[in-house]
Amino acid sequence: MGQLETNLTADVLVDEEAEPDLSVWFGSLEIARTQLAEAAIAAAAVEGCDHGSIGVRICDDATIHPINREFLQHDYPTDVISFPYELAPPQVEGELVASFETAIENASEPSNPLSPREELLLYVVHGTLHIVGHDDQSPEPRAAMRRAEAVAMKAIGIELPLSPPSLLETSPDDDSSDDGMSSGDFS
């Protein structure tokens, strides 16, 4: 994976509970932070956003669950929640929270060809795409978002399969709240 030319920063916070898994998946915690930041930057670049900042927090299900309940009124853990603050391309500001435990669970599905590492990177890409204006609440925007995911993932060296169910289908609980926050829920 190469560095993209950008004035966009992606600050990655890894909760203590996630550190052991990420160290194994990526080789080290430093490499994990770098690759997660590259995923956010690559996703923002798909929509021409290369100025500003995106905060990325990697947490467990116990941490994302109350965030999902408070901001989206969903009383369960989820994969990723996005908080877009400013979007005026090329400028973007936002944050996302992604669950490494949900990545483990979803990657274990027999129909999912992604590793937990790749699944987590996809959550960061997906969440960032919400921050830069993508929506996945109806078929046409969802298809456009899936194409953007494939472009961003390819930019970080991961080829997504053409049509795995986890990438093409979203649950009926997918939501983008009226205040701009959104949840991924790939499974």
GULO-75581 format. One line per 4 residues: for each residue x, y, z of N, C-alpha, C. Coordinates in Angstrom, 1 decimal. Atoms other than C-alpha are relative to their C-alpha. Last residue first. Layout:
N
X Y Z X Y Z X Y Z | ...
//
This chain:
187
0.5 1.4 -0.1 -24.5 -8.3 7.6 -1.5 -0.1 -0.1 | -0.2 0.7 1.3 -23.2 -5.0 6.3 -0.7 -1.3 0.1 | 0.7 1.3 0.0 -24.6 -3.0 9.2 0.1 -0.7 -1.3 | -0.3 0.9 1.1 -23.2 0.4 8.4 -0.8 -1.2 -0.1
-0.6 1.2 -0.4 -24.6 3.1 10.6 0.1 -1.0 -1.2 | 0.4 1.2 0.7 -25.2 6.7 9.9 0.7 -1.3 0.5 | -0.8 1.2 -0.4 -25.1 10.0 11.6 -0.5 -1.2 -0.8 | -1.2 0.2 0.9 -26.4 13.0 9.6 0.8 -1.2 0.4
-1.1 -0.9 -0.3 -28.8 14.4 12.2 1.3 -0.3 -0.7 | 0.2 -1.3 0.6 -31.8 12.8 10.5 1.1 1.0 0.4 | 0.9 -0.8 -0.8 -30.4 9.4 11.2 -0.1 1.4 -0.6 | -0.7 -1.3 -0.1 -29.0 7.2 8.5 -0.9 0.9 0.8
0.7 -1.3 -0.3 -30.2 3.7 9.1 1.0 1.1 -0.2 | -0.9 -1.1 0.5 -29.6 0.1 8.1 -0.7 1.3 0.2 | -0.3 -1.0 -1.1 -31.9 -2.0 10.2 0.9 1.0 -0.4 | 1.2 -1.0 0.0 -33.4 -3.8 7.1 0.2 1.0 1.1
1.1 0.5 -0.9 -29.9 -5.4 6.8 -1.1 1.1 -0.1 | 0.0 -0.6 -1.3 -27.7 -4.6 3.9 -1.2 -0.4 0.8 | 1.3 -0.1 -0.7 -27.0 -6.8 0.9 0.3 0.8 1.3 | 1.1 -0.5 0.9 -24.3 -6.3 -1.7 -1.3 0.1 0.8
-0.2 -1.3 0.6 -21.2 -6.5 0.4 -1.1 0.6 -0.7 | -0.2 -1.0 -1.0 -22.1 -9.3 2.8 0.2 1.4 -0.5 | 1.2 -0.4 -0.6 -23.6 -11.3 0.0 0.2 1.1 1.0 | 0.3 0.8 -1.2 -20.3 -11.5 -1.9 -1.3 0.6 0.7
1.4 -0.1 -0.5 -20.7 -10.0 -5.4 -0.2 -0.9 1.3 | 1.0 -0.7 0.8 -17.5 -9.2 -7.3 -1.4 0.1 0.7 | 0.7 0.9 1.0 -15.0 -10.1 -4.7 -1.1 0.7 -0.7 | 1.2 0.6 -0.5 -13.2 -7.1 -3.2 -0.6 -1.0 -1.0
1.0 0.2 1.1 -9.6 -6.6 -4.3 -1.2 -0.6 0.7 | 0.9 1.1 -0.3 -7.5 -5.3 -1.4 -1.1 0.0 -1.1 | -0.6 1.3 0.4 -4.4 -3.2 -2.1 -0.9 -1.2 0.3 | -0.9 0.4 -1.2 -5.2 0.1 -0.3 0.4 -1.5 -0.2
-1.1 -1.0 -0.2 -6.4 1.7 -3.6 0.9 -0.4 1.2 | -1.0 0.3 0.9 -8.4 -1.5 -4.3 1.2 0.9 0.2 | -0.7 1.2 -0.5 -10.3 -1.0 -1.1 1.1 -0.4 -1.0 | -0.8 -0.4 -1.1 -11.2 2.6 -2.2 0.8 -1.2 0.5
-1.1 -0.9 0.4 -12.4 1.5 -5.6 1.0 0.3 1.1 | -0.9 0.8 0.8 -14.4 -1.5 -4.3 1.2 0.9 -0.5 | -0.7 0.9 -1.0 -16.0 0.7 -1.6 1.1 -0.8 -0.8 | -1.0 -0.9 -0.6 -16.9 3.3 -4.3 0.8 -0.8 1.0
-1.1 -0.2 1.0 -18.6 0.5 -6.3 1.1 0.9 0.6 | -0.8 1.2 0.2 -20.5 -0.6 -3.2 1.1 0.2 -1.0 | -0.9 0.1 -1.2 -21.6 3.0 -2.5 0.9 -1.2 -0.1 | -1.1 -1.0 0.2 -22.9 3.4 -6.1 1.0 -0.1 1.2
-0.9 0.6 1.0 -24.9 0.1 -5.6 1.2 1.0 -0.3 | -0.7 1.2 -0.6 -26.3 1.4 -2.3 1.0 -0.5 -1.0 | -1.2 -0.6 -0.7 -27.2 4.8 -4.0 0.8 -1.1 0.7 | -1.0 -0.7 0.9 -29.2 2.8 -6.6 1.1 0.7 0.8
-0.9 0.8 0.9 -30.8 0.3 -4.2 1.0 0.8 -0.9 | 0.8 0.5 1.1 -32.0 2.5 -1.4 0.9 -0.6 -1.0 | 1.4 0.3 -0.5 -30.7 3.3 2.1 -0.9 -0.4 -1.1 | 0.3 1.4 0.4 -27.0 3.1 1.2 -1.4 -0.4 0.4
1.2 0.5 -0.7 -26.0 6.8 1.3 -0.2 -1.5 -0.5 | 0.7 1.2 0.5 -22.7 8.3 0.3 -1.1 -0.4 0.9 | 1.3 -0.2 0.7 -21.9 11.9 1.3 -0.7 -1.2 -0.6 | -0.2 -0.8 1.2 -18.2 12.1 2.3 -1.3 0.0 -0.9
-0.5 -1.4 -0.4 -18.9 11.0 5.9 0.1 0.9 -1.3 | 1.1 -0.7 -0.6 -20.9 8.0 4.6 0.4 1.4 0.3 | 0.8 -0.3 1.2 -17.9 7.0 2.4 -1.3 0.7 0.5 | -0.5 -1.3 0.6 -15.8 7.3 5.6 -0.8 0.4 -1.2
0.3 -1.1 -0.8 -18.0 4.7 7.3 0.5 1.4 -0.5 | 1.5 -0.2 0.1 -17.8 2.3 4.4 -0.4 1.2 0.9 | 0.3 -0.5 1.4 -14.0 2.6 4.1 -1.5 0.4 0.0 | -0.6 -1.4 0.0 -13.5 2.2 7.9 -0.3 0.7 -1.4
0.8 -0.8 -0.8 -15.9 -0.8 7.8 0.5 1.5 0.0 | 1.2 -0.4 0.8 -14.0 -2.2 4.8 -1.0 0.8 0.9 | -0.4 -1.1 1.0 -10.8 -2.0 6.8 -1.2 0.4 -0.8 | -0.1 -1.2 -0.8 -12.5 -4.0 9.6 0.4 1.2 -0.9
1.3 -0.4 -0.4 -13.6 -6.7 7.1 0.0 1.4 0.8 | 0.7 -0.6 1.2 -10.2 -6.9 5.6 -1.4 0.6 0.3 | -0.8 -1.2 0.3 -8.6 -7.5 9.1 -0.7 0.8 -1.2 | 0.4 -1.1 -1.0 -11.4 -9.9 10.1 0.8 1.3 -0.3
-0.6 0.3 -1.3 -10.6 -11.9 6.8 -0.5 1.1 1.0 | -0.9 -1.0 -0.6 -13.0 -11.4 3.9 0.6 -0.5 1.4 | -1.3 0.4 0.3 -14.6 -14.3 1.9 1.1 0.9 0.7 | -0.8 -1.2 0.1 -18.0 -13.9 3.6 1.5 -0.4 -0.2
0.2 -0.7 1.3 -20.5 -16.6 2.7 1.0 1.2 -0.1 | -0.5 0.8 1.1 -19.3 -18.9 5.6 0.0 0.7 -1.4 | 1.1 0.5 0.8 -19.8 -16.2 8.1 0.6 -0.7 -1.2 | 0.1 1.4 -0.2 -16.6 -15.9 10.3 -1.2 -0.6 -0.8
-1.0 0.7 0.8 -15.8 -12.5 8.8 -0.1 -1.5 0.2 | 0.4 0.0 1.4 -19.0 -11.1 10.2 0.9 -0.8 -0.9 | 1.2 0.8 0.2 -18.2 -12.2 13.8 -0.4 -0.1 -1.5 | -0.3 1.4 -0.2 -14.6 -11.0 13.7 -1.2 -0.9 -0.3
-0.8 0.4 1.2 -15.6 -7.7 12.1 0.4 -1.5 0.2 | 0.9 0.2 1.1 -18.3 -7.3 14.7 0.7 -0.5 -1.2 | 0.7 1.2 -0.3 -15.7 -7.7 17.4 -1.0 -0.4 -1.1 | -0.8 1.1 0.4 -13.5 -5.1 15.7 -0.6 -1.3 0.3
-0.1 1.1 -1.0 -16.3 -2.6 16.1 0.9 -1.1 -0.6 | 0.1 1.3 0.6 -16.0 0.7 14.1 0.3 -1.1 1.1 | -0.3 1.0 -1.0 -16.5 4.3 15.2 -0.3 -1.4 -0.6 | 0.7 1.3 0.1 -16.4 7.1 12.7 0.5 -0.9 1.2
-0.6 1.0 -0.9 -15.5 10.8 12.8 -0.8 -1.3 -0.3 | 0.9 1.0 -0.6 -16.0 13.7 10.5 0.7 -1.0 0.8 | -0.3 0.2 -1.5 -14.5 16.7 8.7 -1.0 -1.1 0.5 | 0.8 1.0 -0.7 -14.2 17.0 4.9 0.4 0.0 1.4
-0.1 0.0 -1.5 -12.8 19.7 2.6 -1.0 -1.0 0.6 | -0.8 1.1 -0.5 -12.3 18.9 -1.1 0.1 -0.1 1.5 | -1.2 0.5 0.7 -15.2 19.0 -1.2 0.8 1.1 -0.6 | -0.1 -1.0 1.1 -17.5 20.9 1.1 1.2 -0.4 -0.8
-0.3 0.5 1.3 -18.5 18.3 3.7 -0.2 1.1 -1.0 | -0.1 -1.0 1.0 -18.5 19.2 7.4 0.3 -0.8 -1.3 | 0.1 -1.3 -0.6 -19.5 17.2 10.5 0.0 1.1 -1.1 | -0.5 -1.1 0.9 -20.2 13.7 9.4 -0.2 1.4 0.6
0.4 -1.3 -0.5 -20.5 11.2 12.3 0.6 1.1 -1.0 | -0.7 -1.2 0.5 -20.3 7.7 11.1 -0.7 1.3 0.5 | 0.9 -1.2 -0.1 -21.3 4.5 12.8 0.9 1.2 -0.4 | -0.6 -1.4 0.1 -19.7 1.2 12.0 -1.0 1.0 0.1
-1.4 0.1 0.5 -20.2 -2.6 12.6 0.6 1.4 0.0 | 0.0 -0.1 1.5 -23.2 -2.6 14.9 1.4 0.0 -0.5 | -1.3 -0.4 0.6 -24.0 -3.5 18.5 -0.1 0.1 -1.5 | -0.9 1.2 0.3 -27.6 -3.6 19.5 1.3 0.6 -0.5
-0.5 0.6 -1.2 -30.4 -1.2 20.8 0.8 -1.3 -0.2 | -0.1 1.4 0.3 -30.8 0.9 17.7 0.7 -0.6 1.2 | 1.1 0.6 -0.6 -31.9 4.5 18.5 -0.1 -1.5 -0.3 | 0.8 0.6 1.0 -29.4 5.9 16.1 -1.2 -0.7 0.5
0.0 -0.8 1.2 -27.4 8.3 18.3 -0.9 -0.5 -1.1 | 0.1 -1.4 -0.3 -27.9 6.9 21.8 -0.3 0.8 -1.3 | 1.2 -0.3 -0.7 -28.5 3.3 21.0 -0.3 1.5 0.1 | 1.0 0.4 1.0 -25.7 3.0 18.4 -1.4 0.4 0.6
-0.1 -1.1 1.0 -23.3 4.8 20.8 -1.2 -0.2 -1.0 | 0.6 -1.2 -0.5 -24.5 2.4 23.6 0.0 1.2 -1.0 | 1.4 0.2 -0.3 -23.7 -0.6 21.4 -0.7 1.2 0.6 | 0.8 -0.6 1.1 -20.4 0.7 20.1 -1.5 -0.1 0.2
-0.1 -1.4 0.1 -18.6 0.2 23.4 -0.9 0.6 -1.1 | 0.5 -0.7 -1.2 -19.8 -3.2 24.3 0.1 1.5 0.0 | 1.4 -0.1 0.1 -19.2 -4.3 20.7 -0.6 0.7 1.2 | 0.7 1.3 -0.1 -15.5 -3.5 20.9 -1.5 0.2 -0.1
0.5 0.4 -1.3 -13.7 -0.4 19.7 -0.6 -1.4 0.0 | 0.3 1.5 0.1 -11.8 1.0 16.8 -0.3 -0.4 1.4 | -0.2 0.7 -1.3 -12.0 4.8 16.7 -0.4 -1.4 -0.3 | 0.4 1.4 0.1 -11.3 6.7 13.4 0.2 -0.6 1.4
-0.4 0.8 -1.2 -11.2 10.5 13.3 -0.6 -1.4 -0.1 | 1.0 1.1 -0.4 -11.4 12.1 9.9 0.6 -0.7 1.2 | -0.4 1.0 -0.9 -9.6 15.4 9.1 -1.2 -1.0 0.2 | 0.8 0.2 -1.2 -9.5 18.1 6.5 0.4 -1.1 0.9
-0.3 -1.0 -1.0 -8.4 18.3 2.9 -0.9 -0.2 1.2 | -1.4 0.2 -0.4 -8.3 15.5 0.4 0.5 1.1 0.9 | -0.2 -0.7 -1.2 -12.0 15.0 -0.5 1.4 -0.3 0.5 | -0.7 -1.2 0.1 -12.4 14.2 -4.1 0.3 0.8 1.2
0.9 -1.2 0.2 -15.2 11.7 -3.7 0.8 1.3 0.0 | 0.9 0.4 1.1 -13.0 8.6 -4.1 -1.0 1.1 -0.3 | -0.6 -0.3 1.3 -10.3 10.4 -2.1 -1.0 -0.4 -1.1 | 0.3 -1.4 0.2 -12.4 10.1 1.1 0.4 0.5 -1.4
1.4 -0.1 0.1 -12.3 6.3 0.8 -0.4 1.5 -0.3 | 0.3 0.5 1.3 -8.5 6.3 0.2 -1.5 0.2 -0.3 | -0.5 -1.0 1.0 -8.0 8.6 3.2 -0.3 -0.5 -1.4 | 0.8 -1.2 -0.1 -10.1 6.4 5.5 0.4 1.0 -1.1
1.4 0.4 0.5 -8.4 3.2 4.3 -0.9 1.2 0.0 | -0.1 0.1 1.5 -4.9 4.8 4.7 -1.4 -0.3 -0.6 | 0.0 -1.4 0.5 -5.8 5.7 8.3 0.0 0.1 -1.5 | 1.3 -0.5 -0.3 -6.7 2.1 9.0 -0.1 1.4 -0.5
0.9 0.5 1.1 -3.5 1.0 7.3 -1.4 0.4 0.2 | -0.4 -0.5 1.3 -1.3 3.3 9.5 -1.0 -0.5 -1.1 | 0.4 -1.4 0.1 -3.1 2.5 12.7 0.3 0.6 -1.4 | 1.4 0.0 0.0 -2.8 -1.3 12.1 -0.5 1.5 -0.2
0.4 0.3 1.4 0.9 -0.9 11.1 -1.5 0.0 -0.1 | -0.4 -1.2 0.8 1.5 0.8 14.5 -0.4 -0.2 -1.5 | 1.0 -1.0 -0.2 -0.5 -1.9 16.3 0.4 1.2 -0.8 | -0.3 -0.8 -1.1 1.7 -4.6 14.8 -1.1 1.1 0.2
-1.5 0.1 -0.2 1.5 -7.4 12.3 0.5 0.8 1.2 | -0.8 -0.9 0.9 -1.9 -6.3 10.9 1.5 -0.2 0.2 | 0.5 -0.1 1.4 -4.2 -9.1 12.1 0.9 0.8 -0.9 | -0.2 1.2 0.7 -2.1 -10.0 15.2 -0.4 0.1 -1.4
-1.5 0.3 0.1 -1.6 -6.5 16.5 0.2 -1.3 -0.8 | -0.5 -0.8 1.1 -5.3 -5.7 15.6 1.5 -0.2 -0.1 | 0.4 0.5 1.3 -6.4 -8.6 17.8 0.6 0.8 -1.2 | -0.6 1.3 0.3 -4.3 -7.6 20.8 -0.4 -0.6 -1.4
-1.4 0.0 0.3 -5.1 -3.9 20.6 0.5 -1.4 -0.3 | -0.2 0.4 1.4 -8.9 -4.1 20.3 1.5 -0.3 -0.3 | 0.5 1.4 0.2 -9.6 -4.2 24.1 0.3 -0.5 -1.4 | -0.8 1.1 -0.6 -7.3 -1.2 24.6 -0.4 -1.4 -0.3
0.3 0.3 -1.4 -9.3 1.0 22.3 0.8 -1.1 0.5 | 0.3 1.4 -0.1 -7.6 1.9 19.0 -0.2 -0.2 1.5 | 0.0 0.4 -1.4 -7.7 5.6 18.2 -0.4 -1.4 0.1 | 0.5 1.2 -0.4 -6.8 6.5 14.6 0.2 -0.3 1.4
-0.6 0.4 -1.3 -6.3 10.0 13.3 -0.7 -1.2 0.5 | 0.8 1.0 -0.6 -6.9 10.4 9.6 0.6 -0.4 1.3 | -0.6 0.9 -1.1 -5.4 13.5 8.2 -1.1 -0.9 0.5 | 1.0 0.5 -0.9 -6.4 15.0 4.8 0.7 -0.9 1.1
0.0 -0.9 -1.2 -3.9 17.2 3.1 -1.0 -0.4 1.0 | 1.2 -0.5 -0.6 -3.3 14.4 0.6 0.3 1.0 1.1 | -0.2 -1.4 -0.2 -0.9 12.6 -1.7 -1.2 0.7 0.5 | 0.7 -1.0 0.9 -1.7 9.0 -1.1 0.4 1.4 0.3
0.6 -1.2 -0.6 0.8 6.7 0.6 -0.6 0.9 -1.1 | -0.8 -1.2 0.1 1.4 3.3 -1.0 -0.8 1.2 0.7 | 0.8 -1.2 0.0 0.0 0.0 0.0 0.9 1.2 0.0
//
